[in-house]
Amino acid sequence: MIEAIVALAIIIIILQMGLSVYQLRYYDKFIRQLVQKYNNTKGFELKTERSKNLLRTVIVVVVLDEENIIVEAYEFKGNTIFSKFKPIEDILNVRIDKKFIKRLENEKNSLRNQALLKLLNKKMRPVAD
């Protein structure tokens, strides 16, 4: 009986490792595609940030132009291999400034907003100083 439980635990651990590698490869491929898209153009910046709680993790990816306007934005949330990056439509073409950060702070406290706030506060730190 104990041997069966140990064998099952080993199988679950190996399966989890394999699925984690799959998710990492997906993330890496997605980021490489974005970098490639803007590779030969000047003035664009790619930023990523994550936020997590006990059960969930959210990753946000934002592409900014030289005027700190969000050109592309994506979020990755979920814990399964079926999770994919999805566009964040409501922040496209928005300028990163203190007013936008205040807006995010006043909205509901979601993991996505937490990740965006961390990302934007890091971005704004050099601008504000």
DSSP file (Angstrom, degrees, kcal/mol; ACC not computed):
  #  RESIDUE AA STRUCTURE BP1 BP2  ACC     N-H-->O    O-->H-N    N-H-->O    O-->H-N    TCO  KAPPA ALPHA  PHI   PSI    X-CA   Y-CA   Z-CA
    1    1 A M     >        0   0    0      0, 0.0     4,-1.8     0, 0.0     5,-0.1   0.000 360.0 360.0 360.0 -47.8    0.0    0.0    0.0
    2    2 A I  H  >  +     0   0    0      1,-0.2     4,-2.6     2,-0.2     5,-0.2   0.877 360.0  55.9 -65.1 -37.1    2.7    2.5    1.0
    3    3 A E  H  > S+     0   0    0      1,-0.2     4,-2.5     2,-0.2    -1,-0.2   0.889 106.7  50.5 -61.8 -38.3    4.7    1.6   -2.2
    4    4 A A  H  > S+     0   0    0      2,-0.2     4,-2.4     1,-0.2    -1,-0.2   0.895 110.9  48.2 -66.6 -40.4    1.7    2.5   -4.3
    5    5 A I  H  X S+     0   0    0     -4,-1.8     4,-2.5     2,-0.2    -2,-0.2   0.920 113.0  47.8 -66.1 -43.6    1.3    5.8   -2.6
    6    6 A V  H  X S+     0   0    0     -4,-2.6     4,-2.4     2,-0.2    -2,-0.2   0.917 112.4  49.5 -62.8 -43.5    5.0    6.6   -3.0
    7    7 A A  H  X S+     0   0    0     -4,-2.5     4,-2.3     2,-0.2    -2,-0.2   0.913 111.5  48.7 -62.4 -42.7    4.8    5.6   -6.7
    8    8 A L  H  X S+     0   0    0     -4,-2.4     4,-2.5     2,-0.2    -2,-0.2   0.909 110.8  50.8 -63.2 -42.1    1.8    7.8   -7.2
    9    9 A A  H  X S+     0   0    0     -4,-2.5     4,-2.4     2,-0.2    -2,-0.2   0.905 110.2  49.6 -62.6 -41.9    3.5   10.7   -5.5
   10   10 A I  H  X S+     0   0    0     -4,-2.4     4,-2.4     2,-0.2    -2,-0.2   0.913 110.9  49.6 -63.7 -42.8    6.6   10.3   -7.7
   11   11 A I  H  X S+     0   0    0     -4,-2.3     4,-2.5     1,-0.2    -2,-0.2   0.915 111.3  49.3 -62.1 -43.4    4.4   10.2  -10.8
   12   12 A I  H  X S+     0   0    0     -4,-2.5     4,-2.6     2,-0.2    -2,-0.2   0.910 111.2  49.3 -63.2 -42.6    2.6   13.4   -9.8
   13   13 A I  H  X S+     0   0    0     -4,-2.4     4,-2.3     2,-0.2    -2,-0.2   0.918 112.6  47.0 -63.9 -43.8    5.8   15.2   -9.0
   14   14 A I  H  X S+     0   0    0     -4,-2.4     4,-2.3     2,-0.2    -2,-0.2   0.911 112.9  49.5 -64.7 -42.1    7.3   14.2  -12.4
   15   15 A L  H  X S+     0   0    0     -4,-2.5     4,-2.5     1,-0.2    -2,-0.2   0.918 110.3  50.7 -62.1 -43.9    4.1   15.2  -14.2
   16   16 A Q  H  X S+     0   0    0     -4,-2.6     4,-2.2     1,-0.2    -2,-0.2   0.900 109.6  50.7 -61.4 -41.2    4.1   18.6  -12.4
   17   17 A M  H  X S+     0   0    0     -4,-2.3     4,-2.1     2,-0.2    -1,-0.2   0.922 110.7  49.1 -62.9 -43.6    7.7   19.2  -13.4
   18   18 A G  H  X S+     0   0    0     -4,-2.3     4,-1.9     1,-0.2    -2,-0.2   0.911 111.9  47.6 -62.4 -43.1    6.9   18.4  -17.0
   19   19 A L  H  X S+     0   0    0     -4,-2.5     4,-2.1     2,-0.2    -1,-0.2   0.851 109.6  54.0 -68.3 -34.0    3.9   20.7  -17.0
   20   20 A S  H  X S+     0   0    0     -4,-2.2     4,-2.4     2,-0.2    -1,-0.2   0.902 107.3  50.7 -65.1 -40.8    6.0   23.5  -15.4
   21   21 A V  H  X S+     0   0    0     -4,-2.1     4,-2.3     1,-0.2    -2,-0.2   0.902 108.3  53.3 -62.4 -40.9    8.6   23.2  -18.1
   22   22 A Y  H  X S+     0   0    0     -4,-1.9     4,-2.1     1,-0.2    -2,-0.2   0.924 109.8  47.3 -59.8 -45.5    5.8   23.5  -20.7
   23   23 A Q  H  X S+     0   0    0     -4,-2.1     4,-2.5     1,-0.2    -2,-0.2   0.894 111.1  51.4 -64.9 -40.0    4.5   26.7  -19.1
   24   24 A L  H  X S+     0   0    0     -4,-2.4     4,-2.7     1,-0.2    -1,-0.2   0.898 109.9  49.6 -63.8 -39.8    8.0   28.2  -18.9
   25   25 A R  H  X S+     0   0    0     -4,-2.3     4,-2.6     2,-0.2    -1,-0.2   0.899 110.4  50.5 -65.3 -40.1    8.6   27.4  -22.6
   26   26 A Y  H  X S+     0   0    0     -4,-2.1     4,-2.5     2,-0.2    -2,-0.2   0.935 112.1  47.0 -61.9 -46.8    5.3   29.1  -23.5
   27   27 A Y  H  X S+     0   0    0     -4,-2.5     4,-2.5     1,-0.2     5,-0.2   0.939 113.3  48.7 -59.2 -48.8    6.2   32.2  -21.5
   28   28 A D  H  X S+     0   0    0     -4,-2.7     4,-2.5     1,-0.2    -2,-0.2   0.905 112.2  48.2 -60.3 -43.6    9.7   32.3  -23.1
   29   29 A K  H  X S+     0   0    0     -4,-2.6     4,-2.2     2,-0.2    -1,-0.2   0.913 111.2  50.6 -64.0 -43.7    8.3   31.9  -26.6
   30   30 A F  H  X S+     0   0    0     -4,-2.5     4,-1.9     2,-0.2    -2,-0.2   0.930 113.0  45.2 -60.6 -47.2    5.6   34.6  -26.0
   31   31 A I  H  X S+     0   0    0     -4,-2.5     4,-2.6     1,-0.2     5,-0.2   0.913 111.5  52.7 -65.2 -43.3    8.2   37.1  -24.7
   32   32 A R  H  X S+     0   0    0     -4,-2.5     4,-2.6    -5,-0.2    -1,-0.2   0.886 107.7  52.3 -60.0 -38.8   10.7   36.3  -27.6
   33   33 A Q  H  X S+     0   0    0     -4,-2.2     4,-2.0     2,-0.2    -1,-0.2   0.903 110.8  46.9 -64.7 -41.0    7.9   37.0  -30.1
   34   34 A L  H  X S+     0   0    0     -4,-1.9     4,-1.4     2,-0.2    -2,-0.2   0.921 112.8  48.9 -65.6 -43.3    7.2   40.4  -28.6
   35   35 A V  H  < S+     0   0    0     -4,-2.6     4,-0.4     1,-0.2     3,-0.3   0.925 111.3  50.4 -61.7 -44.2   10.9   41.2  -28.5
   36   36 A Q  H >< S+     0   0    0     -4,-2.6     3,-0.9     1,-0.2     4,-0.4   0.882 104.9  58.1 -61.0 -39.3   11.3   40.2  -32.1
   37   37 A K  H 3< S+     0   0    0     -4,-2.0    -1,-0.2     1,-0.2    -2,-0.2   0.862 119.1  29.1 -59.8 -37.9    8.3   42.3  -33.1
   38   38 A Y  T >< S+     0   0    0     -4,-1.4     3,-1.3    -3,-0.3    -1,-0.2   0.221  89.8 110.1-107.1  13.0    9.9   45.5  -31.8
   39   39 A N  T <  S+     0   0    0     -3,-0.9    -1,-0.1    -4,-0.4    -2,-0.1   0.868  83.3  36.5 -60.6 -42.6   13.6   44.4  -32.3
   40   40 A N  T 3  S+     0   0    0     -4,-0.4     2,-0.4    -3,-0.2    -1,-0.3   0.189 102.4  86.9-100.4  17.0   14.4   46.8  -35.1
   41   41 A T    <   -     0   0    0     -3,-1.3     3,-0.5     3,-0.0     2,-0.2  -0.944  69.2-136.3-118.2 139.3   12.4   49.8  -33.9
   42   42 A K  S    S+     0   0    0     -2,-0.4    24,-0.2     1,-0.2     3,-0.1  -0.577  76.3  37.1 -91.6 153.7   13.7   52.4  -31.5
   43   43 A G  S    S+     0   0    0      1,-0.3     2,-0.4    -2,-0.2    -1,-0.2   0.540  81.6 118.0  91.7   7.8   11.8   53.8  -28.5
   44   44 A F        -     0   0    0     -3,-0.5     2,-0.4    -6,-0.2    -1,-0.3  -0.866  40.0-167.6-111.5 146.0    9.9   50.8  -27.3
   45   45 A E  E     -A   64   0A   0     19,-2.6    19,-2.9    -2,-0.4     2,-0.5  -0.990  10.0-150.3-131.6 135.9   10.3   49.1  -23.9
   46   46 A L  E     -A   63   0A   0     -2,-0.4     2,-0.4    17,-0.2    17,-0.2  -0.930  19.2-179.2-108.2 127.4    9.0   45.7  -22.7
   47   47 A K  E     -A   62   0A   0     15,-3.0    15,-3.0    -2,-0.5     2,-0.3  -0.966   5.3-172.5-125.9 141.6    8.2   45.4  -19.0
   48   48 A T  E     +A   61   0A   0     -2,-0.4     2,-0.3    13,-0.2    13,-0.2  -0.959   7.8 167.9-130.4 152.7    6.9   42.4  -17.1
   49   49 A E  E     -A   60   0A   0     11,-2.0    11,-3.0    -2,-0.3     2,-0.3  -0.982  15.0-152.1-156.2 154.3    5.8   42.0  -13.5
   50   50 A R  E     -A   59   0A   0     -2,-0.3     2,-0.3     9,-0.2     9,-0.2  -0.945   5.8-170.9-131.3 156.3    4.0   39.4  -11.5
   51   51 A S  E     +A   58   0A   0      7,-2.5     7,-3.0    -2,-0.3     2,-0.3  -0.993  13.9 177.6-140.9 143.0    1.8   39.4   -8.5
   52   52 A K  E     -A   57   0A   0     -2,-0.3     5,-0.2     5,-0.2     2,-0.2  -0.981  16.4-169.5-146.9 158.1    0.6   36.4   -6.5
   53   53 A N        -     0   0    0      3,-2.5    -2,-0.0    -2,-0.3     0, 0.0  -0.549  58.0 -68.4-125.4-162.5   -1.4   35.3   -3.6
   54   54 A L  S    S+     0   0    0     -2,-0.2     3,-0.1     1,-0.2    -2,-0.0   0.848 129.4  19.4 -61.8 -35.7   -1.7   31.9   -1.9
   55   55 A L  S    S+     0   0    0      1,-0.1     2,-0.3     0, 0.0    -1,-0.2   0.712 119.9  44.5-109.5 -25.4   -3.6   30.3   -4.8
   56   56 A R        -     0   0    0     21,-0.0    -3,-2.5     2,-0.0     2,-0.4  -0.866  50.4-160.8-129.7 155.9   -3.0   32.4   -7.9
   57   57 A T  E     -A   52   0A   0     -2,-0.3    21,-0.9    -5,-0.2     2,-0.4  -0.996   7.8-166.0-131.3 139.4   -0.3   34.2   -9.9
   58   58 A V  E     -AB  51  77A   0     -7,-3.0    -7,-2.5    -2,-0.4     2,-0.5  -0.994   1.7-165.3-125.6 132.8   -0.8   36.9  -12.5
   59   59 A I  E     -AB  50  76A   0     17,-2.5    17,-2.8    -2,-0.4     2,-0.4  -0.965   5.6-163.3-115.1 131.8    1.9   38.0  -14.9
   60   60 A V  E     -AB  49  75A   0    -11,-3.0   -11,-2.0    -2,-0.5     2,-0.4  -0.926   3.4-165.7-114.8 143.2    1.5   41.2  -16.9
   61   61 A V  E     -AB  48  74A   0     13,-2.5    13,-2.7    -2,-0.4     2,-0.4  -0.997  10.4-176.8-126.4 127.5    3.5   42.2  -19.9
   62   62 A V  E     -AB  47  73A   0    -15,-3.0   -15,-3.0    -2,-0.4     2,-0.5  -0.986  15.9-156.6-130.2 134.9    3.4   45.8  -21.2
   63   63 A V  E     -AB  46  72A   0      9,-3.0     8,-3.1    -2,-0.4     9,-1.3  -0.958  19.3-169.7-108.6 124.7    5.1   47.4  -24.2
   64   64 A L  E     -AB  45  70A   0    -19,-2.9   -19,-2.6    -2,-0.5     6,-0.2  -0.859  12.7-139.8-113.7 146.5    5.6   51.1  -23.9
   65   65 A D    >   -     0   0    0      4,-2.0     3,-1.9    -2,-0.3   -21,-0.2  -0.361  42.8 -88.0 -91.7-177.1    6.6   53.7  -26.5
   66   66 A E  T 3  S+     0   0    0      1,-0.3   -22,-0.1   -24,-0.2   -23,-0.1   0.650 128.2  56.7 -70.5 -13.0    9.1   56.5  -25.8
   67   67 A E  T 3  S-     0   0    0    -24,-0.1    -1,-0.3     2,-0.1    29,-0.1   0.216 119.8-108.5 -97.9  14.2    6.3   58.8  -24.7
   68   68 A N  S <  S+     0   0    0     -3,-1.9    28,-3.5     1,-0.2     2,-0.4   0.839  70.5 146.3  61.6  37.3    5.3   56.2  -22.0
   69   69 A I  B     -D   95   0B   0     26,-0.3    -4,-2.0    -4,-0.1     2,-0.6  -0.886  55.3-115.9-102.4 135.1    2.1   55.2  -23.8
   70   70 A I  E     +B   64   0A   0     24,-2.5    23,-3.2    -2,-0.4    24,-0.3  -0.589  36.5 173.0 -74.8 115.5    1.0   51.6  -23.5
   71   71 A V  E     +     0   0A   0     -8,-3.1     2,-0.3    -2,-0.6    -1,-0.2   0.843  69.7   7.0 -90.8 -41.6    1.2   50.1  -27.0
   72   72 A E  E     -B   63   0A   0     -9,-1.3    -9,-3.0    20,-0.1    -1,-0.4  -0.991  64.2-178.3-141.5 147.1    0.5   46.4  -26.0
   73   73 A A  E     +B   62   0A   0     -2,-0.3    15,-2.6   -11,-0.2     2,-0.3  -0.983   4.5 175.9-149.1 136.2   -0.5   44.8  -22.7
   74   74 A Y  E     -BC  61  87A   0    -13,-2.7   -13,-2.5    -2,-0.3     2,-0.4  -0.960  12.7-155.5-138.1 153.3   -1.1   41.2  -21.8
   75   75 A E  E     -BC  60  86A   0     11,-2.7    11,-2.7    -2,-0.3     2,-0.5  -0.989   1.6-160.4-130.9 145.4   -2.0   39.2  -18.7
   76   76 A F  E     +BC  59  85A   0    -17,-2.8   -17,-2.5    -2,-0.4     2,-0.4  -0.983  23.9 161.3-122.2 116.7   -1.3   35.6  -17.9
   77   77 A K  E     +B   58   0A   0      7,-0.5     7,-0.3    -2,-0.5     2,-0.2  -0.989  26.1  64.8-138.0 148.8   -3.4   34.1  -15.1
   78   78 A G        -     0   0    0    -21,-0.9   -21,-0.1    -2,-0.4    -2,-0.0  -0.465  63.3-116.5 123.8 162.9   -4.3   30.6  -14.2
   79   79 A N  S    S+     0   0    0     -2,-0.2     2,-0.2   -23,-0.1    -1,-0.1   0.283  80.2  85.5-117.7   8.0   -2.5   27.6  -12.9
   80   80 A T  S >  S-     0   0    0      1,-0.1     3,-1.5   -57,-0.0     0, 0.0  -0.657  84.4-113.0-110.4 167.3   -3.1   25.1  -15.7
   81   81 A I  T 3  S+     0   0    0      1,-0.3    -1,-0.1    -2,-0.2    -3,-0.0   0.615 113.7  67.9 -71.3 -10.1   -1.2   24.4  -18.9
   82   82 A F  T 3  S+     0   0    0      2,-0.1    -1,-0.3     0, 0.0     2,-0.2   0.535  75.1 110.1 -85.2  -6.9   -4.3   25.8  -20.8
   83   83 A S    <   +     0   0    0     -3,-1.5     2,-0.3    -7,-0.0    -5,-0.1  -0.470  46.9 178.5 -70.4 138.8   -3.6   29.3  -19.5
   84   84 A K        -     0   0    0     -7,-0.3    -7,-0.5    -2,-0.2     2,-0.2  -0.918  36.6 -88.3-136.4 161.5   -2.5   31.7  -22.1
   85   85 A F  E     -C   76   0A   0     -2,-0.3    -9,-0.2    -9,-0.2   -25,-0.1  -0.541  44.8-166.3 -68.8 135.1   -1.6   35.4  -22.4
   86   86 A K  E     -C   75   0A   0    -11,-2.7   -11,-2.7    -2,-0.2    -1,-0.0  -0.966  24.2-104.3-125.1 142.6   -4.6   37.5  -23.1
   87   87 A P  E     -C   74   0A   0      0, 0.0     2,-0.8     0, 0.0   -13,-0.3  -0.306  18.8-140.2 -64.0 146.7   -4.7   41.2  -24.2
   88   88 A I    >   +     0   0    0    -15,-2.6     3,-0.9     1,-0.2     4,-0.2  -0.865  26.2 177.3-104.9  93.8   -5.6   43.8  -21.6
   89   89 A E  G >   +     0   0    0     -2,-0.8     3,-1.3     1,-0.2    -1,-0.2   0.822  65.5  67.2 -70.6 -33.6   -7.7   46.0  -23.9
   90   90 A D  G 3  S+     0   0    0      1,-0.3    -1,-0.2     3,-0.0    -2,-0.0   0.542 103.5  44.0 -74.6  -5.0   -8.8   48.7  -21.3
   91   91 A I  G X  S+     0   0    0     -3,-0.9     3,-1.3   -18,-0.1   -21,-0.3   0.363  81.5 123.3-116.7   5.5   -5.3   50.1  -20.8
   92   92 A L  T <  S+     0   0    0     -3,-1.3   -21,-0.2     1,-0.2     3,-0.1  -0.391  79.6  12.1 -66.7 143.8   -4.1   50.3  -24.4
   93   93 A N  T 3  S+     0   0    0    -23,-3.2     2,-0.4     1,-0.2    -1,-0.2   0.700  94.1 137.6  62.8  23.2   -3.0   53.7  -25.7
   94   94 A V    <   -     0   0    0     -3,-1.3   -24,-2.5   -24,-0.3     2,-0.3  -0.829  54.0-125.5 -98.7 136.7   -3.0   55.1  -22.1
   95   95 A R  B     -D   69   0B   0     -2,-0.4     2,-0.8   -26,-0.2   -26,-0.3  -0.628  21.5-122.6 -80.4 136.7   -0.1   57.3  -21.0
   96   96 A I        +     0   0    0    -28,-3.5     2,-0.3    -2,-0.3    -1,-0.1  -0.711  58.9 127.5 -79.7 113.5    1.7   56.2  -17.9
   97   97 A D  S  > S-     0   0    0     -2,-0.8     4,-2.1     1,-0.0     5,-0.2  -0.913  75.1 -85.1-153.7 179.6    1.5   59.1  -15.4
   98   98 A K  H  > S+     0   0    0     -2,-0.3     4,-2.4     1,-0.2     5,-0.2   0.845 124.1  57.6 -63.3 -33.3    0.5   59.8  -11.9
   99   99 A K  H  > S+     0   0    0      2,-0.2     4,-2.0     1,-0.2    -1,-0.2   0.912 107.7  46.4 -63.5 -42.8   -3.1   60.2  -12.9
  100  100 A F  H  > S+     0   0    0      2,-0.2     4,-2.2    -5,-0.2    -2,-0.2   0.896 111.3  51.7 -66.8 -40.1   -3.2   56.7  -14.4
  101  101 A I  H  X S+     0   0    0     -4,-2.1     4,-2.3     1,-0.2    -2,-0.2   0.908 108.9  51.1 -63.4 -41.1   -1.5   55.2  -11.3
  102  102 A K  H  X S+     0   0    0     -4,-2.4     4,-1.9     2,-0.2    -1,-0.2   0.907 107.3  54.1 -60.6 -41.4   -4.1   56.8   -9.1
  103  103 A R  H  X S+     0   0    0     -4,-2.0     4,-1.1     1,-0.2    -2,-0.2   0.920 109.7  46.7 -59.6 -44.4   -6.9   55.3  -11.3
  104  104 A L  H  < S+     0   0    0     -4,-2.2     3,-0.4     1,-0.2    -1,-0.2   0.894 110.1  53.3 -64.7 -39.2   -5.4   51.9  -10.8
  105  105 A E  H  < S+     0   0    0     -4,-2.3    -1,-0.2     1,-0.2    -2,-0.2   0.840 110.0  48.5 -64.4 -32.2   -5.1   52.4   -7.1
  106  106 A N  H  < S+     0   0    0     -4,-1.9    -1,-0.2    -5,-0.2    -2,-0.2   0.670  97.8  84.5 -83.8 -17.4   -8.7   53.4   -6.8
  107  107 A E  S  < S-     0   0    0     -4,-1.1    -3,-0.0    -3,-0.4     0, 0.0  -0.224 101.8 -62.7 -75.6 173.7  -10.0   50.4   -8.8
  108  108 A K        -     0   0    0      1,-0.1     2,-2.0    -2,-0.0    -1,-0.2  -0.225  55.8-108.0 -59.2 148.5  -10.7   47.1   -7.2
  109  109 A N        +     0   0    0     -3,-0.1     2,-0.2     4,-0.1    -1,-0.1  -0.517  57.6 159.7 -82.5  77.1   -7.6   45.4   -5.7
  110  110 A S     >  -     0   0    0     -2,-2.0     4,-2.3     1,-0.1     5,-0.1  -0.556  54.1-113.9 -94.4 162.9   -7.1   42.6   -8.2
  111  111 A L  H  > S+     0   0    0      1,-0.2     4,-2.5     2,-0.2     5,-0.2   0.878 118.4  56.0 -61.7 -37.1   -3.8   40.7   -8.8
  112  112 A R  H  > S+     0   0    0      1,-0.2     4,-2.6     2,-0.2    -1,-0.2   0.939 108.8  45.8 -60.8 -46.7   -3.7   42.2  -12.2
  113  113 A N  H  > S+     0   0    0      2,-0.2     4,-2.8     1,-0.2    -1,-0.2   0.878 110.9  53.6 -65.0 -37.2   -3.8   45.8  -10.8
  114  114 A Q  H  X S+     0   0    0     -4,-2.3     4,-2.3     2,-0.2    -1,-0.2   0.933 111.3  45.5 -61.2 -45.2   -1.3   44.9   -8.2
  115  115 A A  H  X S+     0   0    0     -4,-2.5     4,-2.5     2,-0.2    -2,-0.2   0.915 113.7  49.3 -64.9 -43.2    1.1   43.7  -10.9
  116  116 A L  H  X S+     0   0    0     -4,-2.6     4,-3.1     1,-0.2     5,-0.3   0.915 110.7  50.4 -62.2 -42.5    0.5   46.7  -13.0
  117  117 A L  H  X S+     0   0    0     -4,-2.8     4,-2.7     2,-0.2     5,-0.2   0.910 110.7  48.7 -63.2 -42.0    1.0   49.1  -10.1
  118  118 A K  H  X S+     0   0    0     -4,-2.3     4,-1.8    -5,-0.2    -1,-0.2   0.942 114.9  45.8 -61.1 -46.0    4.3   47.4   -9.2
  119  119 A L  H  X S+     0   0    0     -4,-2.5     4,-1.9     1,-0.2    -2,-0.2   0.932 116.4  43.9 -61.9 -48.1    5.4   47.6  -12.9
  120  120 A L  H  X S+     0   0    0     -4,-3.1     4,-2.9     1,-0.2     5,-0.2   0.858 110.3  54.2 -71.3 -35.8    4.4   51.2  -13.3
  121  121 A N  H  X S+     0   0    0     -4,-2.7     4,-1.5    -5,-0.3    -1,-0.2   0.889 109.8  48.5 -65.2 -37.6    5.8   52.4  -10.0
  122  122 A K  H  < S+     0   0    0     -4,-1.8    -2,-0.2    -5,-0.2    -1,-0.2   0.905 114.2  47.0 -64.7 -41.0    9.2   51.0  -11.0
  123  123 A K  H  X S+     0   0    0     -4,-1.9     4,-0.6     1,-0.2    -2,-0.2   0.899 114.7  45.5 -67.0 -41.3    8.8   52.7  -14.4
  124  124 A M  H  X S+     0   0    0     -4,-2.9     4,-3.2     1,-0.2     5,-0.3   0.719  92.4  82.1 -77.7 -22.1    7.8   56.0  -12.8
  125  125 A R  H  X S+     0   0    0     -4,-1.5     4,-1.6     1,-0.2    -1,-0.2   0.916  96.2  41.4 -52.6 -50.6   10.5   56.1  -10.1
  126  126 A P  H  4 S+     0   0    0      0, 0.0    -1,-0.2     0, 0.0    -2,-0.2   0.853 116.7  50.6 -66.6 -30.6   13.2   57.4  -12.4
  127  127 A V  H  < S+     0   0    0     -4,-0.6    -2,-0.2     1,-0.2    -3,-0.1   0.891 111.6  46.4 -72.0 -39.1   10.8   59.8  -14.0
  128  128 A A  H  <        0   0    0     -4,-3.2    -1,-0.2     1,-0.2    -3,-0.2   0.778 360.0 360.0 -76.7 -27.1    9.5   61.2  -10.7
  129  129 A D     <        0   0    0     -4,-1.6    -1,-0.2    -5,-0.3    -2,-0.1   0.490 360.0 360.0 -74.6 360.0   13.0   61.7   -9.1
